[in-house]
Amino acid sequence: MPTDTPEKLNYEKMGAIALYLLNLVQSCASAQFLESSPGYDPTPTELQYMNSVFSDLFRLHGIPEAKSRDDIDMVVIKLKGAYGL
């Protein structure tokens, strides 16, 4: 049985966090970022974070640990299909 019942939730705090995240995403979407260094491949870093952060989600959908850029692409396709995106 969930313990987060409506009377225990902090709606004001949740609203403030949602607004902060909205502003952050909008700022990032309109920002101009520096070009990465020539020859730099972010794949190993992306794989490390993706596998650690989404490990439970991967297990839920029967997705093996991602080990390559092709695996990242496959994960995106599977999750988009699973969530109708």
C-alpha positions as CSV (number, residue, x, y, z in Angstrom):
1,M,0.0,0.0,0.0
2,P,1.5,3.4,-1.0
3,T,2.3,5.8,1.8
4,D,2.2,8.9,-0.4
5,T,-1.4,9.7,0.1
6,P,-2.8,13.0,-1.3
7,E,-2.9,14.7,2.1
8,K,0.8,13.9,2.6
9,L,2.1,15.3,-0.7
10,N,3.8,18.7,-0.9
11,Y,2.1,20.0,-4.0
12,E,3.8,23.4,-3.7
13,K,7.2,21.8,-3.7
14,M,6.3,19.5,-6.6
15,G,5.0,22.5,-8.6
16,A,8.3,24.4,-7.9
17,I,10.4,21.5,-9.0
18,A,8.3,21.0,-12.2
19,L,8.7,24.7,-13.0
20,Y,12.4,24.5,-12.4
21,L,12.8,21.5,-14.7
22,L,10.7,23.2,-17.4
23,N,12.9,26.3,-17.3
24,L,16.0,24.2,-17.3
25,V,14.9,22.2,-20.4
26,Q,13.8,25.4,-22.2
27,S,17.2,27.0,-21.4
28,C,19.1,24.0,-22.6
29,A,17.0,23.8,-25.8
30,S,17.8,27.4,-26.7
31,A,21.4,27.4,-25.6
32,Q,24.4,27.2,-28.0
33,F,26.8,24.7,-26.7
34,L,30.5,24.5,-27.6
35,E,31.5,22.0,-30.2
36,S,33.1,18.9,-28.8
37,S,36.8,18.2,-29.4
38,P,37.5,16.6,-32.8
39,G,37.7,12.9,-32.5
40,Y,35.9,12.8,-29.1
41,D,33.4,10.0,-28.8
42,P,30.9,10.4,-25.9
43,T,29.7,6.8,-26.4
44,P,31.5,5.2,-23.4
45,T,30.3,7.9,-21.0
46,E,26.7,7.6,-22.4
47,L,26.8,3.8,-22.0
48,Q,28.1,4.0,-18.4
49,Y,25.3,6.4,-17.3
50,M,22.6,4.8,-19.4
51,N,23.3,1.3,-18.0
52,S,23.5,2.6,-14.4
53,V,20.5,4.9,-14.4
54,F,18.2,2.7,-16.5
55,S,19.2,-0.8,-15.3
56,D,15.8,-1.4,-13.7
57,L,13.9,-0.2,-16.8
58,F,16.1,-2.4,-19.0
59,R,15.2,-5.4,-16.9
60,L,11.5,-4.6,-17.0
61,H,11.5,-4.5,-20.8
62,G,14.0,-7.4,-21.3
63,I,16.7,-5.1,-22.7
64,P,20.3,-6.3,-22.2
65,E,23.0,-4.0,-21.0
66,A,23.9,-1.5,-23.8
67,K,27.5,-2.0,-25.1
68,S,27.7,0.1,-28.2
69,R,26.2,3.0,-30.1
70,D,24.0,0.6,-32.0
71,D,22.7,-0.8,-28.7
72,I,21.8,2.8,-27.6
73,D,19.8,3.2,-30.8
74,M,18.1,-0.1,-30.2
75,V,17.2,0.9,-26.6
76,V,15.7,4.2,-27.9
77,I,13.6,2.4,-30.5
78,K,12.3,-0.2,-28.0
79,L,11.4,2.3,-25.3
80,K,9.7,4.7,-27.8
81,G,7.6,1.7,-28.9
82,A,6.9,0.6,-25.3
83,Y,5.7,4.1,-24.3
84,G,4.1,5.1,-27.5
85,L,6.5,8.0,-28.2
